[in-house]
Amino acid sequence: MSKVIGTAVNRKDGRAKVTGTATYAAEHQIPNLVHGYLVTANIANGQIKSIDTSTAEKSVGVIAVFTHKNAPKVFMPSNDFVTSKIYEARLPLSDNKVHYAGQIIGLVVADTFERARDAAHLVKVEYTAQKPLIDVKQASLKEPPPQFGEELKFEKGNITSGMASGTTKFAATYKTSTELHAPMEPHAIIAHWQDADSLTVYEPSQWVAGTQRTYAELFGLPTERVRIVTPFLGGAFGCKAFPWPHGILCAAAARQVKRPLRVVLSRRQMTANSGHRSETEQLISLAATADGSLTVIDHQVKSSTSPVDTFAEPCTGITPVMYTTPNLRMKQELAVLNIGTPTFMRAPGENPGLWALESAMDELAWQLKIDPVELRLKNETKEHQRKGQPFSAKYFADCLRVGAEQFGWKDRPKQPRSLTRDGKLIGWGMAAATFPGLRGKATVKVRLLPDGTAHILTAGNDMGTGAYTVVAATAAEELGLPVEQIRVELGDSLLPDGGLAGGSMMTASLVPAVMSACQQVLKTAKVKTAQEAFTNLRQSGRSALEATASSAPGAEAKKWAFQSWGAHFCEVSIDEEIGRLRVTRWVSVMNIGQVINAKTAASQVRGGVIMGIGQALMEESHLDPNIGYPVVYDLATYHFPAHADIPRIQVAFVGQPDLNFNPAGVRGVGEIGITGVSAAIANAVYHATGKRIRDLPITPDKLL
C-alpha cells in the first residue's frame, strides 16, 4: 500500500475553483429568484422616530418592504452553542431601537438587485439620536460571563509575594486595534421555501448541522424540514459559523413573499454588522530571578462588546499554557459600546493574547540579558497550569530549537541597531505560537462503487482550508486507492453530521471518522482491500457497498491537556527616514501532531502568517466619533497585505502523532499560524531600531 498521509497532495477542489465551477452561496441558480437589499441605520444610538416606506414601495419592481412595523415572524432560538446559535442575540427588526451604526432596520425585496438597492435608498427614516459610546476609556467595565463554561479569570499562588521574590520586574501595556473580517466571499444567502414548512438555505456556514438546527428553531420547524447547502466557502475565519441578522431576516422575508430570496451584503455593510475582532488593552506584569526563572505572570485584559450581545476576546486563554510560574493571575474586563457585535476571528484570544505575552517575554529577556529562545526554553511548562494536566505529545522545545537552527539565530547580534544592510536597519525577532487541540463529533459515510471509485460523504465542510483534500487523502490511505479514485462530497445537511469547521477542529474531527468508516466498509465486505471489494461488487451486480461511522472525543480529556505549538523567526528591514518597514525573511516551525497533507498544512501556516503580518503592520478600524460608523468601508480603504508585502515563508513541522488525542494523531493547523506573528515582528523592530512598539499596527509614524 502506498503512503498518502503526510505527503503533498494536490487540492481536490483546485480545478473547480480555478475554472469557476465551484458554486458559492450567492451563485446557486434558483428559478423565480428575487433580491433583497438591507436598509441600515446611520446613527449609532437612539430610536427610529418614523420610517416612511411609501416611496420605496411604489418603486418599479419592488415586491415588499419590511421594517420593525411589519417584521415577519421569527422565534428566539435556544442560542446555547449546542442546540443552536445566532451571532446577535437581538432578533432583526424586533423593535425601533438602534444600538450601533449600520444596524439592520429594514429590507427591500424587488425583482432585481439594482431595483432593490435603489428602493432601499428611498426609505426615509427620522431618528431620535443620542450620543454614541464608542470609546473604551469612557465606558464602565464589567466582568464578562464564562465562555464555553470557563470563567475568564484565574489565580494561583500569591502575586504580591511572587513579585517580592523576583530580582527583575517588568510591566507594560499592549494594545491591538479593531480588526475587520474581510473574506473574499462576502456574506450572502439564498432562502428558498418549497412550502410554508420546508426551507432550503444556501449560505456560507462553518457548521452545517448547527445552522440547520438554528434555522429550524427560528421558524418553528422540525430539523429535517430544513436543508443547509454550503459546498464551498470563500473564507470564513470565524465570521460564518452561525446565522447573522441578515440571514434570519432573508429567510423570514422569503417565507412571507413566497419566492426564493437572495441577500448579499455590501462591503460597507460587512464592516458594521457581520463581526470584527475587538480592540484589546492588555497589562502584562512579569517577575523573574536572576537566572530567568519566572516568579509571576499577571495578565489583565480589557476588550469591548455590543449592546445586543456579549463577546469577550478571550486573551488570557494562553496564559496558563505557555510558561511555568508559581504565581499566576489572569483577569478580563468588558466594555459595552455602541458597536456591532464582535465575534470569533482566526485564533480568537490566542492571537492578541500572544501579542502581549510574547512581546513582554522579549522585553524581559533584554532586561535579563538572556537570549529570548533560552528564556522560553527555561520556563516551558509541562502541564496546563489551570487544569493541572500534563500536555500530550508536546514538542514546543523542538519548535524553538529547529526554528533557531533553520533561521541562523545564533548569528544574531546582541545589541539593537547593530545590523544594517543597504543603508537600512535590520532586525531579527522571534515569538512562540500555540493553539488548543480541539475535536468534536463527526460522522462519515463511505460508498464503494462498481466503477472502482470511493465516495466519501459528510456535512462537514471546507472553508478553503483543504478539507476535501484531507478527507480524500485519508480515505486513499485506508482503502489503498489513488487519491484520484476518491470522490468527496461535503457541506450539505442531507449528509451525515460532520461537525464544526472552527477552532481548527475540522481535520481532527473528520479524519478519525473517515478512517473508521473506511475500515468498517472493508470489514462489512469481508475483504482486506478496496480492490477486492470492487471485484465482488462487479461480480454480484450490486450498486454499492457502504458503511457509516462516527468518531468523538472520549475520556482522554480527563487525563491530558491537548495543545499545538510553534515558533516564528523573522527578519525586518527598516528605512527610518520614511518609516518604511518590510518583512524580508520568515521561518515557522510547528508541532501539530500528524500532518495529513504537507502541502495544505504548510499553506495554512503561511496564510496565518500573512494575516498576522496584516495585523502587525496595517489592519485597523477606527469609528467616526459622531456617527459611530467605521471610517474604513471596503477592500480599498481597509489595508491588508498584498503579495509585495510578503517574503518567502519557510514552514517546517516537528514532533510525533498525538495518539492520545485521536486515532489519527492529528491536531488542527488552521489558526496556530497567526499566533505570535505580530510579537515576532515587534521584537524584530526593537532589535533593528531600539524602539519598543506596544500598540498595533506598527505604522510608519511610529517608526519615524
C-alpha positions as CSV (number, residue, x, y, z in Angstrom):
1,M,0.0,0.0,0.0
2,S,1.4,3.4,-1.0
3,K,1.6,6.0,1.7
4,V,-0.5,9.1,1.2
5,I,-0.9,10.6,4.6
6,G,2.0,13.1,5.3
7,T,2.8,13.6,1.6
8,A,2.0,16.7,-0.5
9,V,-1.3,16.0,-2.3
10,N,-2.8,18.5,-4.8
11,R,-6.1,20.0,-3.8
12,K,-9.2,18.0,-4.8
13,D,-11.2,21.3,-5.2
14,G,-8.4,23.2,-7.0
15,R,-9.7,22.6,-10.6
16,A,-13.3,23.6,-9.7
17,K,-12.1,26.8,-8.1
18,V,-9.7,27.9,-10.9
19,T,-12.3,27.1,-13.6
20,G,-15.2,28.7,-11.8
21,T,-17.3,25.6,-11.4
22,A,-17.2,25.8,-7.6
23,T,-20.6,27.2,-6.6
24,Y,-20.7,29.6,-3.7
25,A,-23.8,30.7,-1.8
26,A,-25.0,33.6,-3.9
27,E,-24.3,31.7,-7.2
28,H,-26.9,29.0,-6.9
29,Q,-29.4,29.4,-9.8
30,I,-32.9,29.1,-8.4
31,P,-35.9,29.7,-10.6
32,N,-38.2,32.6,-9.8
33,L,-35.4,34.2,-7.6
34,V,-35.9,37.7,-6.2
35,H,-33.5,40.0,-4.5
36,G,-33.2,41.8,-1.2
37,Y,-31.2,44.9,-0.1
38,L,-30.8,45.9,3.5
39,V,-31.7,49.3,5.0
40,T,-29.3,50.2,7.7
41,A,-29.2,52.8,10.5
42,N,-27.0,55.9,10.0
43,I,-26.9,56.6,13.7
44,A,-25.2,54.5,16.4
45,N,-27.5,55.1,19.4
46,G,-31.2,56.1,19.6
47,Q,-34.6,55.2,18.3
48,I,-36.4,55.3,15.0
49,K,-38.9,58.2,15.3
50,S,-40.6,57.5,12.0
51,I,-39.9,55.3,8.9
52,D,-41.6,56.1,5.6
53,T,-41.5,53.3,3.1
54,S,-44.3,54.6,0.8
55,T,-42.0,55.9,-2.0
56,A,-39.9,52.7,-1.9
57,E,-43.0,50.5,-2.1
58,K,-44.2,52.3,-5.3
59,S,-40.8,51.9,-6.9
60,V,-40.6,49.8,-10.1
61,G,-40.1,46.1,-9.4
62,V,-40.5,46.3,-5.6
63,I,-42.3,43.4,-4.1
64,A,-42.2,44.1,-0.3
65,V,-40.5,46.4,2.2
66,F,-40.0,45.1,5.8
67,T,-39.3,47.2,8.9
68,H,-40.0,46.8,12.6
69,K,-43.6,47.8,11.9
70,N,-44.3,44.7,9.8
71,A,-41.5,42.4,10.7
72,P,-42.0,38.7,9.7
73,K,-42.4,36.2,12.4
74,V,-39.3,34.6,13.9
75,F,-38.8,32.7,17.2
76,M,-35.9,33.1,19.6
77,P,-33.7,30.0,19.4
78,S,-32.0,28.3,22.3
79,N,-28.8,30.1,21.4
80,D,-26.7,27.9,23.6
81,F,-23.8,26.8,21.3
82,V,-25.0,23.2,21.4
83,T,-28.7,23.2,20.3
84,S,-28.5,26.4,18.2
85,K,-26.6,29.6,18.0
86,I,-27.0,33.1,16.4
87,Y,-24.4,35.8,16.4
88,E,-26.6,38.6,17.6
89,A,-29.0,37.8,20.5
90,R,-31.4,40.5,19.4
91,L,-33.6,39.3,16.6
92,P,-33.7,41.6,13.5
93,L,-36.4,44.3,13.3
94,S,-37.6,43.3,16.8
95,D,-38.2,47.0,17.8
96,N,-37.4,50.5,16.9
97,K,-34.2,50.8,18.9
98,V,-30.8,51.5,17.3
99,H,-27.8,50.1,19.1
100,Y,-25.0,50.7,16.6
101,A,-24.3,52.3,13.2
102,G,-25.1,50.0,10.4
103,Q,-27.7,48.0,12.3
104,I,-30.3,46.5,10.0
105,I,-33.6,48.5,10.2
106,G,-35.3,47.3,7.0
107,L,-35.2,45.0,4.0
108,V,-36.4,45.9,0.5
109,V,-37.4,43.0,-1.8
110,A,-37.5,43.5,-5.6
111,D,-37.3,41.6,-8.9
112,T,-33.7,42.7,-9.5
113,F,-30.8,43.5,-7.2
114,E,-30.5,47.0,-8.7
115,R,-34.1,47.8,-8.1
116,A,-34.0,46.6,-4.5
117,R,-30.8,48.7,-3.9
118,D,-32.3,51.8,-5.4
119,A,-35.6,51.4,-3.5
120,A,-33.7,50.9,-0.2
121,H,-32.3,54.4,-0.6
122,L,-35.8,55.8,-0.9
123,V,-36.8,54.7,2.6
124,K,-37.0,57.8,4.7
125,V,-36.0,57.5,8.4
126,E,-36.2,60.0,11.2
127,Y,-34.3,59.3,14.4
128,T,-34.2,60.4,18.0
129,A,-30.5,60.2,18.3
130,Q,-28.3,60.0,21.4
131,K,-24.5,60.4,21.6
132,P,-22.9,57.0,20.9
133,L,-20.5,55.5,23.3
134,I,-17.6,54.2,21.2
135,D,-14.5,54.8,23.4
136,V,-13.5,52.1,25.9
137,K,-11.9,54.8,28.1
138,Q,-15.3,56.4,28.6
139,A,-17.1,53.2,29.3
140,S,-17.8,51.4,32.6
141,L,-16.2,48.0,32.7
142,K,-17.8,44.7,33.8
143,E,-16.7,41.1,34.3
144,P,-17.5,39.0,31.2
145,P,-19.6,35.9,31.6
146,P,-18.0,32.5,31.3
147,Q,-17.1,31.3,27.7
148,F,-17.7,27.7,26.9
149,G,-18.3,27.1,30.6
150,E,-15.0,28.6,31.8
151,E,-14.6,31.9,33.6
152,L,-12.2,34.4,32.1
153,K,-10.3,34.7,35.4
154,F,-7.9,32.5,37.4
155,E,-5.4,32.9,40.1
156,K,-2.9,30.6,41.8
157,G,-0.2,31.4,44.3
158,N,0.4,34.9,45.6
159,I,1.2,37.7,43.2
160,T,2.5,40.1,45.9
161,S,5.0,37.6,47.4
162,G,5.9,36.4,43.9
163,M,6.8,40.0,42.9
164,A,8.9,40.4,46.0
165,S,10.9,37.2,45.3
166,G,11.7,38.3,41.7
167,T,15.0,40.2,41.3
168,T,13.9,41.6,37.9
169,K,10.4,43.1,37.4
170,F,8.6,44.2,34.3
171,A,5.2,45.6,33.4
172,A,3.8,47.1,30.2
173,T,0.5,47.7,28.4
174,Y,0.0,46.3,24.9
175,K,-2.8,47.4,22.6
176,T,-4.4,46.0,19.5
177,S,-6.8,47.8,17.1
178,T,-10.2,46.7,15.9
179,E,-9.8,44.3,13.0
180,L,-12.4,43.7,10.4
181,H,-13.4,40.4,8.8
182,A,-12.8,40.7,5.1
183,P,-13.2,37.3,3.5
184,M,-13.1,37.3,-0.3
185,E,-16.7,35.8,-0.4
186,P,-19.0,38.4,1.2
187,H,-21.8,37.3,3.4
188,A,-24.7,36.1,1.3
189,I,-27.7,33.9,1.5
190,I,-30.5,32.4,-0.7
191,A,-33.5,31.3,1.2
192,H,-35.9,29.0,-0.7
193,W,-39.2,27.8,0.9
194,Q,-40.6,24.8,-1.0
195,D,-43.8,25.3,1.0
196,A,-44.6,27.0,4.3
197,D,-42.9,24.2,6.3
198,S,-39.9,23.3,4.2
199,L,-36.8,25.5,3.9
200,T,-33.6,25.2,1.9
201,V,-30.8,27.7,2.8
202,Y,-27.8,28.3,0.6
203,E,-25.4,30.1,2.9
204,P,-21.7,30.0,3.8
205,S,-21.8,28.1,7.0
206,Q,-18.9,26.7,9.1
207,W,-21.3,24.5,10.9
208,V,-23.9,22.9,8.6
209,A,-25.7,20.8,11.1
210,G,-25.7,23.5,13.8
211,T,-27.1,26.0,11.3
212,Q,-29.8,23.6,10.3
213,R,-30.9,23.2,13.9
214,T,-30.8,27.0,14.4
215,Y,-33.0,27.8,11.4
216,A,-35.4,25.1,12.4
217,E,-35.8,26.7,15.8
218,L,-36.0,30.2,14.3
219,F,-39.0,29.2,12.2
220,G,-40.6,26.5,14.4
221,L,-39.8,23.6,12.1
222,P,-38.7,20.1,12.6
223,T,-35.0,19.9,11.9
224,E,-35.5,17.5,8.9
225,R,-37.6,20.2,7.2
226,V,-34.6,22.5,6.9
227,R,-31.7,21.9,4.5
228,I,-28.4,23.8,4.5
229,V,-26.3,23.7,1.4
230,T,-22.8,25.1,1.6
231,P,-20.3,23.1,-0.5
232,F,-17.8,25.9,-0.8
233,L,-16.9,28.9,1.4
234,G,-14.7,31.8,0.2
235,G,-13.1,32.3,3.5
236,A,-14.7,32.4,7.0
237,F,-12.1,32.7,9.8
238,G,-14.9,32.6,12.5
239,C,-17.4,35.0,11.0
240,K,-19.6,32.4,9.2
241,A,-20.3,29.8,11.9
242,F,-23.8,30.9,12.8
243,P,-26.6,32.9,11.2
244,W,-26.3,36.7,11.3
245,P,-29.4,39.0,11.4
246,H,-29.4,39.5,7.6
247,G,-29.7,35.7,7.1
248,I,-32.5,35.4,9.6
249,L,-34.3,38.3,8.0
250,C,-33.8,36.9,4.5
251,A,-35.3,33.6,5.4
252,A,-38.3,35.2,7.2
253,A,-39.0,37.6,4.3
254,A,-38.7,34.7,1.7
255,R,-41.4,32.9,3.6
256,Q,-43.6,36.0,3.5
257,V,-43.2,36.8,-0.2
258,K,-43.3,33.1,-1.2
259,R,-40.4,33.5,-3.5
260,P,-36.7,32.3,-3.2
261,L,-34.9,35.4,-2.0
262,R,-31.2,36.3,-2.2
263,V,-29.4,38.9,0.0
264,V,-25.8,39.8,-0.4
265,L,-24.1,42.2,2.0
266,S,-22.0,45.1,0.6
267,R,-18.5,45.5,1.9
268,R,-19.6,48.6,3.9
269,Q,-22.5,46.6,5.4
270,M,-20.0,43.8,6.3
271,T,-17.8,46.3,8.2
272,A,-20.7,47.2,10.5
273,N,-22.8,44.1,11.0
274,S,-21.0,40.9,10.3
275,G,-18.5,40.8,13.1
276,H,-15.0,42.0,13.9
277,R,-12.1,41.4,16.3
278,S,-12.5,43.7,19.3
279,E,-9.7,46.1,20.2
280,T,-7.8,45.0,23.3
281,E,-5.7,46.6,26.0
282,Q,-3.5,44.1,28.0
283,L,-1.4,44.8,31.0
284,I,1.4,42.2,31.4
285,S,3.4,42.1,34.7
286,L,6.3,39.7,35.0
287,A,8.9,39.0,37.7
288,A,11.9,36.7,37.4
289,T,15.0,35.6,39.3
290,A,18.5,36.5,38.0
291,D,18.7,33.2,36.1
292,G,15.4,33.9,34.3
293,S,13.0,31.7,36.2
294,L,9.6,33.4,36.2
295,T,8.1,34.0,39.7
296,V,5.0,35.9,38.4
297,I,2.8,36.2,35.4
298,D,-0.1,38.7,35.8
299,H,-2.3,39.2,32.7
300,Q,-5.1,41.8,32.8
301,V,-7.3,42.4,29.7
302,K,-9.8,44.9,28.5
303,S,-12.0,44.4,25.4
304,S,-15.3,45.6,24.1
305,T,-18.7,44.2,23.1
306,S,-22.1,45.3,21.7
307,P,-25.3,46.2,23.5
308,V,-27.1,43.4,21.5
309,D,-24.8,40.5,22.5
310,T,-21.8,39.7,24.7
311,F,-18.5,38.6,23.3
312,A,-15.2,38.9,25.1
313,E,-11.9,38.4,23.2
314,P,-10.5,35.6,25.4
315,C,-6.9,36.8,25.5
316,T,-6.0,35.0,28.8
317,G,-6.6,31.5,27.4
318,I,-2.9,31.3,26.5
319,T,-1.6,32.4,29.9
320,P,-1.6,29.1,31.8
321,V,-0.3,27.0,28.9
322,M,2.9,28.9,27.9
323,Y,5.3,29.4,30.8
324,T,5.5,27.9,34.3
325,T,5.3,30.1,37.3
326,P,4.3,29.5,41.0
327,N,2.2,32.7,40.9
328,L,-0.2,33.3,38.1
329,R,-3.2,35.6,37.7
330,M,-5.4,36.5,34.8
331,K,-8.5,38.6,34.6
332,Q,-10.6,40.2,31.9
333,E,-13.0,43.2,31.8
334,L,-15.5,44.2,29.2
335,A,-16.8,47.5,28.0
336,V,-20.3,47.7,26.3
337,L,-20.0,50.1,23.3
338,N,-22.4,51.2,20.5
339,I,-20.7,48.9,18.0
340,G,-21.7,45.8,16.1
341,T,-21.1,42.5,17.8
342,P,-17.5,41.4,17.9
343,T,-17.0,37.7,17.1
344,F,-14.5,34.9,16.6
345,M,-11.7,35.9,14.3
346,R,-8.9,33.5,13.4
347,A,-7.3,32.3,16.7
348,P,-9.7,34.4,18.9
349,G,-8.0,35.3,22.1
350,E,-4.8,33.3,21.4
351,N,-3.7,35.8,18.7
352,P,-3.9,39.1,20.7
353,G,-3.0,37.3,23.9
354,L,0.3,36.1,22.5
355,W,0.9,39.5,21.0
356,A,1.1,40.8,24.6
357,L,2.8,37.9,26.3
358,E,5.4,37.2,23.7
359,S,6.3,40.9,23.5
360,A,6.6,41.0,27.3
361,M,8.8,37.9,27.3
362,D,11.1,39.6,24.8
363,E,11.3,42.7,26.8
364,L,12.1,40.6,29.9
365,A,14.9,38.8,28.0
366,W,16.6,42.1,27.1
367,Q,16.4,43.2,30.8
368,L,17.9,39.9,32.0
369,K,20.4,39.8,29.1
370,I,19.2,36.3,28.3
371,D,18.6,35.1,24.8
372,P,14.8,35.1,24.1
373,V,14.9,31.5,22.9
374,E,16.7,30.4,26.0
375,L,14.3,32.3,28.3
376,R,11.4,30.4,26.7
377,L,13.1,27.0,27.0
378,K,13.9,27.7,30.6
379,N,10.3,28.5,31.5
380,E,8.5,25.9,29.4
381,T,5.6,24.5,31.3
382,K,5.0,20.7,31.2
383,E,1.4,21.0,32.3
384,H,-1.7,23.1,31.8
385,Q,-1.5,25.3,34.9
386,R,-5.2,25.8,35.2
387,K,-6.3,22.2,34.5
388,G,-3.4,20.6,36.3
389,Q,-2.9,18.1,33.5
390,P,0.2,17.2,31.5
391,F,0.4,18.1,27.9
392,S,0.2,15.3,25.4
393,A,2.8,14.9,22.6
394,K,4.3,18.3,23.3
395,Y,7.3,19.3,21.2
396,F,7.5,23.1,21.8
397,A,11.2,22.9,22.6
398,D,11.8,21.2,19.3
399,C,10.0,24.1,17.5
400,L,12.3,26.6,19.2
401,R,15.5,24.7,18.5
402,V,14.7,23.7,14.9
403,G,13.5,27.2,14.1
404,A,16.6,28.8,15.6
405,E,18.8,26.5,13.6
406,Q,17.0,27.0,10.3
407,F,16.9,30.8,10.7
408,G,20.5,31.1,11.9
409,W,19.6,32.6,15.2
410,K,23.0,32.0,16.7
411,D,24.4,34.7,14.5
412,R,22.0,37.4,15.8
413,P,23.9,40.5,17.1
414,K,23.3,41.0,20.8
415,Q,22.6,44.8,20.6
416,P,19.8,46.8,19.0
417,R,20.8,48.9,15.9
418,S,23.8,46.7,15.3
419,L,22.8,45.2,12.0
420,T,22.4,47.1,8.7
421,R,22.1,46.3,5.0
422,D,22.0,48.7,2.0
423,G,21.6,51.7,4.4
424,K,18.6,50.2,6.2
425,L,18.4,48.9,9.8
426,I,17.9,45.1,10.0
427,G,16.3,43.3,13.0
428,W,15.7,39.8,14.0
429,G,12.8,38.7,16.2
430,M,11.1,35.6,17.4
431,A,8.0,34.5,19.3
432,A,6.1,31.4,20.3
433,A,2.9,30.2,18.8
434,T,0.2,28.0,20.3
435,F,-3.5,26.9,19.9
436,P,-5.5,24.4,21.8
437,G,-6.1,20.9,20.3
438,L,-9.9,20.8,19.8
439,R,-12.0,18.0,18.5
440,G,-15.7,17.4,18.0
441,K,-18.0,14.5,17.0
442,A,-18.1,13.8,13.3
443,T,-20.0,11.1,11.2
444,V,-18.9,10.0,7.7
445,K,-20.4,7.6,5.1
446,V,-18.2,5.7,2.7
447,R,-19.6,4.1,-0.5
448,L,-17.6,1.8,-2.8
449,L,-18.9,1.8,-6.3
450,P,-18.5,-0.8,-9.1
451,D,-16.6,1.7,-11.3
452,G,-13.7,1.4,-8.9
453,T,-14.2,4.7,-7.1
454,A,-15.0,5.5,-3.4
455,H,-17.5,8.2,-2.4
456,I,-17.0,9.9,0.9
457,L,-20.0,11.9,2.2
458,T,-20.3,14.2,5.2
459,A,-21.9,17.5,6.1
460,G,-18.5,18.8,7.4
461,N,-17.2,21.5,5.1
462,D,-14.3,23.2,3.6
463,M,-13.7,26.9,4.2
464,G,-10.8,26.9,1.7
465,T,-8.5,25.2,4.2
466,G,-8.2,21.8,2.3
467,A,-10.9,19.5,3.9
468,Y,-11.8,18.0,0.5
469,T,-8.1,17.0,0.1
470,V,-7.6,15.8,3.6
471,V,-10.6,13.6,3.5
472,A,-9.6,12.2,0.2
473,A,-6.0,11.5,1.3
474,T,-7.2,9.8,4.5
475,A,-9.6,7.6,2.5
476,A,-7.0,6.8,-0.1
477,E,-4.6,5.6,2.6
478,E,-7.2,3.5,4.4
479,L,-8.6,1.9,1.2
480,G,-5.3,1.5,-0.6
481,L,-6.5,3.6,-3.6
482,P,-5.1,6.5,-5.6
483,V,-6.4,9.9,-4.4
484,E,-7.8,10.3,-7.9
485,Q,-10.3,7.5,-7.3
486,I,-11.7,9.2,-4.2
487,R,-14.7,11.5,-4.6
488,V,-15.6,13.7,-1.6
489,E,-19.0,15.4,-1.0
490,L,-19.2,18.0,1.7
491,G,-21.4,20.8,3.1
492,D,-25.0,19.5,2.8
493,S,-27.2,18.8,5.8
494,L,-28.7,15.8,4.0
495,L,-25.3,14.1,4.6
496,P,-24.1,12.8,8.0
497,D,-23.2,15.5,10.5
498,G,-19.5,16.3,10.1
499,G,-19.2,18.8,12.9
500,L,-18.0,22.4,13.1
501,A,-15.3,23.9,10.9
502,G,-14.0,26.2,13.6
503,G,-11.4,26.2,16.4
504,S,-9.1,24.3,14.0
505,M,-11.0,21.1,14.7
506,M,-12.4,20.0,11.3
507,T,-9.4,17.8,10.4
508,A,-9.1,16.4,13.9
509,S,-12.8,15.6,14.0
510,L,-13.3,14.3,10.4
511,V,-10.1,12.2,9.8
512,P,-10.8,9.6,12.6
513,A,-14.4,9.2,11.3
514,V,-13.1,8.7,7.7
515,M,-10.6,6.1,9.0
516,S,-13.3,4.3,10.9
517,A,-15.8,4.3,8.1
518,C,-13.3,3.0,5.6
519,Q,-12.2,0.2,7.9
520,Q,-15.9,-0.6,8.5
521,V,-16.8,-0.8,4.8
522,L,-14.0,-3.3,4.2
523,K,-15.0,-5.3,7.3
524,T,-18.6,-5.4,6.1
525,A,-17.5,-6.6,2.7
526,K,-15.2,-9.2,4.3
527,V,-12.2,-8.1,2.3
528,K,-8.8,-6.6,3.1
529,T,-8.6,-4.1,0.2
530,A,-10.9,-1.9,-1.8
531,Q,-9.8,-3.6,-5.0
532,E,-11.2,-6.9,-3.7
533,A,-14.5,-5.1,-2.8
534,F,-14.7,-3.7,-6.3
535,T,-14.3,-7.1,-7.8
536,N,-17.0,-8.5,-5.6
537,L,-19.3,-5.6,-6.5
538,R,-19.0,-6.2,-10.2
539,Q,-19.5,-9.9,-9.9
540,S,-22.5,-9.6,-7.7
541,G,-24.2,-6.8,-9.6
542,R,-24.8,-4.7,-6.5
543,S,-24.8,-1.0,-6.9
544,A,-22.6,-0.1,-3.9
545,L,-21.1,-1.2,-0.6
546,E,-21.4,1.4,2.1
547,A,-20.7,2.0,5.8
548,T,-21.3,4.8,8.2
549,A,-19.1,5.5,11.2
550,S,-18.7,8.2,13.8
551,S,-15.8,9.5,15.9
552,A,-16.0,11.6,19.0
553,P,-13.9,12.8,22.0
554,G,-13.8,10.3,24.9
555,A,-12.2,10.2,28.3
556,E,-8.8,11.3,27.1
557,A,-9.5,15.0,28.1
558,K,-9.7,13.9,31.7
559,K,-6.1,12.7,31.6
560,W,-4.3,15.0,29.1
561,A,-4.3,18.6,28.0
562,F,-4.1,19.0,24.2
563,Q,-2.3,21.9,22.6
564,S,-0.4,22.6,19.4
565,W,2.9,24.5,19.5
566,G,5.1,26.6,17.2
567,A,7.8,29.2,16.9
568,H,8.2,32.1,14.4
569,F,11.5,33.7,13.5
570,C,11.6,36.8,11.3
571,E,13.8,39.5,9.8
572,V,12.7,43.0,9.1
573,S,14.3,45.9,7.2
574,I,13.5,49.5,8.2
575,D,14.2,52.7,6.4
576,E,14.0,55.2,9.3
577,E,13.9,58.3,7.1
578,I,10.5,57.4,5.7
579,G,9.3,54.9,8.4
580,R,9.2,52.1,5.9
581,L,9.2,48.6,7.4
582,R,9.5,45.4,5.3
583,V,9.4,41.8,6.5
584,T,12.2,40.2,4.5
585,R,12.6,36.7,5.9
586,W,10.4,34.2,7.8
587,V,10.7,30.8,9.3
588,S,7.9,29.0,11.1
589,V,8.2,25.6,12.8
590,M,5.0,23.9,14.0
591,N,4.1,20.9,16.1
592,I,0.6,19.8,15.2
593,G,0.7,16.0,15.6
594,Q,0.3,14.0,12.5
595,V,0.5,16.1,9.3
596,I,-2.1,14.7,6.9
597,N,-1.3,16.8,3.8
598,A,2.1,18.5,3.9
599,K,1.0,20.9,1.1
600,T,-2.2,22.2,2.6
601,A,-0.8,22.2,6.1
602,A,2.1,24.4,5.1
603,S,-0.3,26.6,3.1
604,Q,-2.5,27.1,6.2
605,V,0.5,28.2,8.3
606,R,1.6,30.6,5.5
607,G,-1.9,32.0,5.4
608,G,-1.9,32.6,9.1
609,V,1.5,34.3,9.0
610,I,0.2,36.6,6.2
611,M,-2.9,37.5,8.3
612,G,-0.5,38.1,11.3
613,I,1.6,40.4,9.2
614,G,-1.5,42.4,8.3
615,Q,-2.4,42.7,11.9
616,A,1.1,43.8,12.9
617,L,1.6,46.4,10.1
618,M,-1.6,47.8,8.7
619,E,-5.0,46.4,9.9
620,E,-7.1,48.8,12.0
621,S,-10.6,50.2,12.0
622,H,-11.5,53.5,13.8
623,L,-15.0,54.7,14.3
624,D,-16.4,58.1,13.3
625,P,-16.9,59.8,16.7
626,N,-20.1,61.5,15.5
627,I,-22.0,58.7,13.7
628,G,-20.2,55.6,15.1
629,Y,-19.5,54.1,11.6
630,P,-16.2,52.5,10.7
631,V,-14.2,55.1,8.7
632,V,-12.9,52.2,6.5
633,Y,-15.6,50.6,4.5
634,D,-14.2,48.4,1.7
635,L,-11.2,46.4,0.4
636,A,-9.6,49.7,-0.8
637,T,-9.8,51.6,2.5
638,Y,-9.2,48.7,4.9
639,H,-5.5,47.9,4.5
640,F,-4.2,44.3,4.4
641,P,-1.2,42.6,2.9
642,A,-0.6,42.2,-0.8
643,H,1.9,39.8,-2.4
644,A,4.5,42.6,-2.4
645,D,4.4,42.8,1.4
646,I,5.1,39.1,2.0
647,P,8.5,37.4,1.8
648,R,9.1,33.7,1.2
649,I,7.7,31.9,4.3
650,Q,9.6,28.8,5.2
651,V,7.5,26.2,7.1
652,A,8.6,23.0,8.8
653,F,6.8,20.5,11.1
654,V,8.3,18.6,14.1
655,G,7.0,16.1,16.6
656,Q,5.1,12.9,16.5
657,P,1.4,11.9,16.0
658,D,-0.7,12.7,19.1
659,L,-2.3,9.3,19.5
660,N,-3.7,10.3,22.9
661,F,-5.9,12.9,21.1
662,N,-7.4,10.7,18.4
663,P,-6.7,7.5,16.5
664,A,-5.1,9.5,13.6
665,G,-2.8,11.5,16.0
666,V,-3.8,14.7,14.2
667,R,-4.4,18.2,15.7
668,G,-5.6,21.3,13.9
669,V,-3.4,23.7,11.9
670,G,-5.6,26.5,10.7
671,E,-5.3,29.0,13.4
672,I,-1.9,28.5,15.1
673,G,-0.1,30.1,12.2
674,I,-1.3,33.6,13.1
675,T,-0.5,33.4,16.8
676,G,2.7,35.1,17.8
677,V,3.3,36.7,14.4
678,S,2.8,40.3,15.5
679,A,5.0,39.9,18.5
680,A,7.8,38.3,16.4
681,I,7.7,41.4,14.1
682,A,7.6,43.9,17.0
683,N,10.5,42.1,18.7
684,A,12.4,42.3,15.4
685,V,11.6,46.1,15.2
686,Y,13.1,46.6,18.6
687,H,16.3,44.7,17.6
688,A,16.5,46.9,14.5
689,T,15.8,50.3,16.0
690,G,15.9,50.1,19.8
691,K,12.2,51.3,19.8
692,R,9.7,49.2,21.6
693,I,6.3,49.3,19.9
694,R,3.4,48.2,22.1
695,D,0.4,49.5,20.1
696,L,-0.6,47.7,16.9
697,P,-0.5,48.2,14.0
698,I,3.2,49.3,13.6
699,T,2.5,52.1,11.1
700,P,5.2,54.4,9.7
701,D,4.5,57.3,12.1
702,K,5.5,55.0,15.0
703,L,8.9,54.3,13.4
704,L,9.9,57.8,12.4
